């Protein structure tokens, strides 16, 4: 008999039941903390954000903010996210230093089986998302499970990022594709 919890399976990247009572309780806690955080849209509620994430941060996350768990989100220094950031952090989401995120961005580590039977039975999986330092993510971008966006890249507005994006490029579209290198800095 397995002693592994559904949370253990979730964090290991295996199929798990999202309706498990422990996971439901943890998502409820995150929703309550997000609600509290979102009640102070002018002056950021840093204490609530630290409670939600499990650590203090200098990130500037505009309200409203929505997180599934909070404890799987790791923010680098000087991260800025505009309104309506949604992070389904069933697996780790790592955001590097100096990342800018425009409004209405979704970072979703969660996925469901393509097969109808397992999906209807409530099975889910999660894959990590990594956004490296200096990335700019445009408005309305969706980043799917298992994706890494390389340092210094720009993701154009409305893109759906279904696979890894290398460092130092401009990428756009659905599915998101590399368009060109990021221009060199001009002083």
N, C-alpha and C positions, 0 to 999 in steps of 0.2 A: 504494500500500500504506500502511495506517495505522500510524503509530508510537505511537498512543495505547494506553496499557496499560488493562487491565481496572480497575485502581485509578483511573486518570484518568476513565474512564467512570462509575465508581461515584460519585466525588466531584462529577462534573458532573450527576448526577441522571439519567443515561442507563441503558438496559439494559446489564447487564454479567454476566459469568460469575463467580459467587462461588467456584467451584472452581479459579480461577486460582492457580497455585503461589505467587505473591507474596502474594495475599490470604490463602491458607491459612496461610502462614508468619506473617503478621502477626497473624492470629487465634490461632495457636498461642502466639505470644509473649504476647499479652494473657491467654490462659488460664493460662499459667505464672505471670505476674505476679499475676493474680487469686488463683490458688491460694496463692502466697506471702503475699499480703495477708490472705487469709482464715485463715491459720494463727495470726494474732495478734488474736483476737476481743475481747480485753480491752483491750489497749493498741494503738491504731491504728498501723499500720506506715506512717508518713507518707513515708518514703523510697521505699518500694515504690509507694505511691500516686502520688507525684510522677514516678517512672520510668514508670509505666503511662500517666499523663495527658500527660506531657511538660512539666509545670510544677508548682511547689509550690502547695498549696491549704490553706486553713483549714477546708475542709469536713469534716464528721463523717459518714463513711459506714460504718454498721455492717456487719460481716461476717455472712453471706457477701455478696459483691458479684460480679456477672458483667457483663463488658463484651466486646463483639466486638473492638474495636480499641483503645479508650482515647483515642487521639489526637484523636478527633472530639468528645469531651465537654468542654465549657467550663462551669466552675462559678463562680458568683458567690461573694460573701463570705457566710459564716455559713450555708451550705447544710447541712441535716441530712437524712440518709436512713436510715431504719430497716432492719431485716433484709431480705435477699433482693431488693435492687434489681437488676434486669436491664435493661441498656441495649444494644440492638442499634444501635450507633453507626456504621452504614455511611455515613450523612450526618451533618452537624453536629447535635449536641444541645446547646442553650444553655440553661442554668439560671441564672436571675437571683439576686440577693442575697436572703437571708432566706427561701428556699424550704424548706418542710417536706414530706418525703415519707414516708408511712407504710409499713409492711411489705408485701412481696410486690407491688411496683409494677413494671410492664413499660413501658419506653419503646422503641418499635420503629420505627426509621426504615426498616426493610427491608420490602419487599413483593415479591410475585410476580405475573406476568401471570395474568389470569383465564383466558385461553385455555390449554387443556391442552397443546398441542404445545410452545409456548415455555417453559411452566413445567417440563414434563418434561425439556426440553432444558437446563435449568439456568439459565435467564435470571432475573434479579432486578433490582429497582430500589430506590432509596433516596431519601427526601424528608426534609428537615430537620424537627426538632422544636424549638420554642422555648417555654420556660416562664418567664414574666416574673417580676419581683421580687414577693415577698410571697405567693406562691401556696402553698396547702396542698393536697396530693394525698392522699386517703384510701387506706385499705388495699385492696389488690387491684385497683387501677386499672390499666387498659391504655390507653396513648396510642399512636395509630396514626400512620403516616407523614404528614408534611406539616402537622401540627397546631401551632397556637400557642394557648397559654393565657394570657390577659391578666392583667396585674398585679393582685394582691390577690384573685384569685378562689379559691374553694374547690371542689374536685372531690370529690363524695361517694364513699364506699367502694363498690367493686365496679363503678364506672362504666367504660364503654368509650368513649373520646373519639375520635370519628371525624371531627370537624370543629372549626374554630376556636371557642374560647370567649372572649367579650369580657372586658374587665377588670371587676373589682368585682362578680362575681356568684357565686351558689351554683349549681352545675350537677351533675346526677346522672343516672344511668340508663344503659341500653343500647338505643339509642345515647344518649350523654350530651346532656342538654338543660338549658338555663337554667331554674332553678326560681324564683329571686328575686334581688334585689340583696343583697350582703353588708351586714349591719346596720352602721350608723355606730358608731364607737368611743364607748364610754361611759366617762367618767372619774369 
